[in-house]
């Protein structure tokens, strides 16, 4: 029922833009952001400073989160992966449930163009 979503972005500014939108739209309860160094394969081996996002939400909102993040994200293929939460503080999980709206599928047209990152 609950999930952690892990996303990386190219900057703190981009991460905050995405996080604020996800929280405002009540797709997620909370987003933690912190700098990371990533080594990965994309047109060869690369190393970059990125910002990692750890997002607390419900399983039912995963598709909506992916749609919104892909529309706002600067990467061609953004890292968007999820992990099931198997347990935790019941009070905290209830708080996530209270913060996140029941699922309503969003479409790309639902996302105002002024919040989409270029």
N, C-alpha and C positions, 0 to 999 in steps of 0.2 A: 504493500500500500504506500510506503514511503520510499523515496529515492534520494541519492546524492548524485548530482550531475557535475562532471568535471569538464571545464572548458578552458582553453588557453587563448589569449589575445595578444596583439602586438604592443599594447600600451595600457597603462593604468587608465588613461582617459577613455579608451575604447571599452575597457572592462567596466568602468563606472557607468558609462552610457547604457550598456547592455543590462547591467545589474539594476539600475534605477528603473528601467522600463519593465523588466521582469517582475520586480517587486510592486511597482505601481499598478500593473495589470493583474496582480494577485495570482500570477502563475507560480510564484515561489514565495517562501517565507523569509529567506535570508540568503545573502551571498557574502562569502569571505573572499578576499582578493589579496594576493601576495606575489612578489617578484620571484621568477624562477629562471634558470638557464636551461635551455633545451638543445639537445643534439639530436638531429633527425635527418632522414633522407628525403630530399626534395630537390630534384635536379642536381644530384650529388649529395655529399654529406655537408650539412650546415650546422652552425651553432649560433643561437640568437638568445637575447634576453626577451622574456615574455612575461605576461601576468597570468597566473593560474587563478581560476575561479572555482570555488567549491560552493555548490548551490543545494539548499535543502528544499524539497518539494514533495509532491505526491506522484506516484507512478502514473496516475491518470493524466497528468499535465505534460508528460515527456514529449509527446508529439508536438504540442503547442510551443513548448520551449524551443525545440529544434527548428520549427518554422520561423519563429521570431529571431532567433540567434542567426540563422543563415541569412536572413534579410538584412540584418544590421552589421554583420561581421565583415571585416576587411579581407579575410583569407578566402582563397578559392575553395579550400576544403578544411573548414575549421574542425578542431578537435572538440567533439561533443559526445561524451560517453557517460553512461549512467551505471550506478551500482545500487542494488537493493539494500535497504536498511533492514536488517534482520532483528534488531532490538534496540533498546535505548530507554532513556528516561520517559516514562509514560506521560509526564507533564510536558516535556519538550515535544514529543510526538503529537500530543493533543494541540499544542500551540501551533505546530506546522499545519495541522489539519484545519485549525481555526483561521489561519492566515491565507490559505490557498483556496481559491474558488473551486466549486465543483466544475468538472470538465465541461467546456464548451469549445468545440473545435474552431480554431481561428484560421483565416485565410490570409494570404499575402496582402490582399486588398484591405484587410482590417488594420494594417500597420501604417500609420501616417508617414508619408515620405519624409517629413522634416526630422524624423528620428533615425532614419536609416543612414548608417555611416558610409562614407565614400572612400 
